[in-house]
């Protein structure tokens, strides 16, 4: 029962802090939104395709034809998370219950589980590793749950989930002197592999970096045996972590040059840093559960107000600085703080120019994980000293007052300048923020007083102050409290049902103006536009072309085979014919729009029409070219050239691939169409060129009458091939070499361990 006590307390704390999100019995329940509302759609697709995962022709793990006009290699999108074991569990459970939308509540549940997992090992670090008492350790676990990093990145769950492995990995690293080939060593690198499989590698690298630096500098004997330690690090990463993640990351690396993140500029790398004013947010929050003055005000660096008051209450901080472990932590925390501040910290700019390969990453706010982690480990070490200390001295009280006045002044100016200065509502927001801060501070101070006369009562009041702070923070986060269930938003609606009735295999649709534009992979609908963070250059440029007013879209739309277009506006487009108008269901609304004023999804008003257009000139996925045009180099400018073609069936090739020959007429019959495989039979009276409007990516192979051939880049974003006169059977299949290489490496790793472990046991030599 003693072991279960921290587990139960952490679970109860999470339930109370997130009560609005877990209250499935209440009509007032709220939901996690932001990017987190999109990621479960990948798991819904995984659930629907479980039966064919090991099929070379149908596997979801290989090619995704349902995204961004052309298709994309699935494993090139690391943050889909479809190889992460907990996500696979979610997909299996949804499949067992035959309900794909079950992935949404399950995903939310797993988010909270990751919070619990991290908090539990924060407790174990403090209790077992740093030898703190139970009360101090459990308070540290509570601080972790509602830290700024975690609360902000719940709305981008892969970031938070990847970071959840930091406490566990750090716990395993804490008491290591020199590396040993034991259970802790193996568990560390398996956990690190899980963190990478979540799908946000920058966070996983931070996790590994913190643990590695701590191990290196924490023990003198480890530094003396640096080469031995380095050998073990290489051994663990190369033969435990890497075999786990290689299919995902090797594929992603292989296709990186064809993605929009091939190389970020300095401005791109510095994207989304932490606003420096985050640091003063605990003292006077801009947005609270009372108001929505700044609905999307993101506070990555929330240093608990209760914890800061505890720090001020301590007589001396020498106990923290005097510990070698803490000095390392403080150094890491300061470095992480400077990095996450971006331009404001300058260190990020230096890192961009000095660290090779760093320019493929962005979102510097993820470095707020480091000071957050350090903070929740340092403060619990001084809780007992703070509670047992006499109350603030006169000198301490004076400086608290000075700091309070400065912080309140700065935040008041910020609040009063938010919009109209004369708006009395801003004053109300200021008073509400002050009220909240006063309540939390008052409870913490009361706990200090009570502790001296009644120890347990003082501890109980301090826990209540922490609970109130955590609950108010969670309630104030806009995207943690969306009123619309994402499952309701994304489940098949009247638009999808109409398309399902009319769409034929290989036909594409334009759904970008609807709520369905985020992902249709689970619906098996191939769309013109969509949402994934690691898109292809092809897809992004095509999307931008369709959104430009000065671009004539007919040829490109025909070439892509876009059969249906759904828009809320009337289109004066000669290539499109309106066939139907869809209206909102007044009883059960299933059409939604994103409101810029409320920053949330809301049901469409009854008067809004969704117009369904058909493109009768759309070309089939595979067709015969009517003419060939040679260019020296194919790039995104080829899209402009395509719009000037007299016939959309003319194709552009590289000059070296151009054959000067007249093209005959013929017929194309698609015999088989799967995710990763297309088989066609072509009959012609002479030489022809066969064009395939599937993305030109390495990994696609071609066979003509059973003989291997090489696909040619066509129209920049497509592939094609020449065919001789007569009947020809043409097979396009996708299977990247990275999968084969990953499998070989995995088998090599197994052989390595099968050889090493018995050898170590027989010789009794400690590595």
KAJOFEN-V351879 format. One record per pair of residues at least 24 apart in sequence whose C-alpha atoms are under 7 Angstrom apart, sorted by the first residue. I is the first residue (numbers start at 1). J is the second residue. Records with the same first field share a line. If there is no record, write none. Layout:
I=J / J
This chain:
6=138
7=120
10=116
11=116
17=467 / 470 / 471 / 474
18=474
30=481 / 482 / 483
31=480 / 481 / 482 / 483 / 484 / 485
32=155 / 479 / 480 / 481 / 482
33=155 / 479 / 480 / 482
34=155 / 156 / 479
35=155 / 156
36=155 / 156 / 157
37=486
38=518
39=80
40=103 / 104 / 107
41=519 / 522
42=80
43=82 / 87 / 91 / 103
44=91 / 100 / 101 / 103 / 522
45=521 / 522
46=91
47=91 / 92 / 94 / 95 / 100
48=95 / 522
57=674 / 675 / 676 / 677
58=674 / 675 / 676
59=675
62=735
63=675 / 676
64=675
65=526 / 675
66=520 / 521 / 524 / 525 / 526 / 527
67=526 / 527 / 529 / 530
68=527 / 528 / 529 / 530 / 539
69=527 / 528 / 529 / 539 / 560
70=539 / 693 / 694 / 695
71=694 / 695
75=248 / 251 / 252
76=248 / 251 / 252 / 255
77=252 / 534
78=199 / 248 / 252
79=158 / 198 / 199 / 200
80=199
81=197 / 198 / 199
83=197
84=194 / 197 / 198
101=487 / 491
104=487
111=157 / 161
114=161 / 164
115=145 / 164
117=164
118=164 / 165 / 167 / 168
119=144 / 145
121=167 / 168 / 171
122=167
125=171
126=377
129=174
132=381
136=380 / 383
137=380
139=380
140=376 / 377 / 380
143=376
144=376
146=470
147=302 / 372
148=299 / 300 / 301 / 302
149=300 / 301 / 368 / 369 / 372
152=298 / 299 / 300
155=479 / 480
158=198 / 199 / 200
159=200 / 203
161=198
162=195 / 196 / 198 / 200 / 203 / 204
163=203 / 204 / 207
165=191 / 195
166=207
169=211
170=211
173=211 / 215
177=219 / 221 / 222
178=221 / 222 / 229
179=229 / 232
180=767
181=767
189=236 / 237 / 240 / 241
190=240 / 241
192=241
193=241 / 244 / 245
196=245
197=245
202=361
203=366
214=328
218=325
239=749
243=745 / 746 / 749
246=742
247=738 / 739 / 742
250=738
251=738
258=536 / 537
259=534 / 535 / 536 / 537
260=534 / 535 / 536 / 537
261=360 / 534
262=360
263=359 / 360
264=359 / 360
265=359
266=352
268=362
269=359 / 361 / 362
270=342 / 362 / 363 / 364
271=362 / 363 / 364
272=363 / 364 / 365
273=340 / 341 / 342 / 363 / 364 / 365
274=300 / 340 / 341 / 365
275=341
276=341
278=302
280=407
283=407 / 437
284=408 / 411 / 433 / 434 / 437
285=433
286=415 / 433
287=476
288=433 / 476
289=472 / 475 / 476
290=432
291=429
295=478
296=478
300=365 / 368
301=368 / 372
306=441 / 444 / 466
307=379
310=383 / 386
311=379
313=386 / 392
314=382 / 385 / 386 / 389
329=374
330=374
332=370
333=370 / 371 / 374
334=371
336=367 / 368 / 370 / 371
337=368 / 371
339=364 / 367
340=364 / 365 / 366 / 367 / 368
387=448 / 451
388=452
440=465 / 468 / 469
484=601
490=516
493=590
506=621
507=561 / 562 / 563
508=561 / 562 / 563
509=562 / 563 / 564 / 565
510=562 / 564 / 565 / 566
511=565 / 566
513=566 / 567
515=592 / 593
538=717
541=636
552=643
555=642 / 643 / 648
556=642 / 643
557=618
558=617 / 618 / 619 / 648
559=618 / 619 / 648
560=693
561=618 / 619 / 620 / 621
562=615 / 618
563=614 / 615 / 616 / 618
564=612 / 613 / 614 / 615
565=612 / 613 / 614
566=610 / 611 / 612 / 613
567=610 / 611 / 612
568=609 / 610 / 611
575=615
576=613 / 614 / 615
577=613 / 614 / 615
578=611 / 612 / 613 / 614
579=612 / 613 / 614
580=611 / 612
581=609 / 610 / 611 / 612
582=609 / 610 / 611
583=608 / 609 / 610
621=692 / 693
622=690 / 691 / 692 / 693
623=668 / 690 / 691 / 692
624=688 / 689 / 690 / 691
625=649 / 650 / 651 / 689 / 690 / 691
626=650 / 663
627=651
628=652
629=653
630=654 / 655 / 658
631=655
634=716
635=716
638=715 / 716
651=714 / 715
652=714 / 715
653=713 / 714 / 715
663=687 / 688
664=688
676=733 / 734
677=732 / 733 / 734
678=731 / 732 / 733
679=730 / 731 / 732
680=729 / 730 / 731
681=727 / 728 / 729 / 730
682=727 / 728 / 729
683=726 / 727 / 728
684=725 / 726 / 727
685=725 / 726
686=724 / 725 / 726
687=723 / 724 / 725
688=722 / 723 / 724
689=721 / 722 / 723
690=720 / 721 / 722
691=719 / 720 / 721
692=718 / 719 / 720
693=718 / 719
694=718 / 719
695=719
699=734 / 735 / 736 / 737
700=732 / 733 / 734 / 735
701=732 / 733 / 734
702=731 / 732 / 733
703=730 / 731 / 732
704=728 / 729 / 730 / 731
705=729 / 730
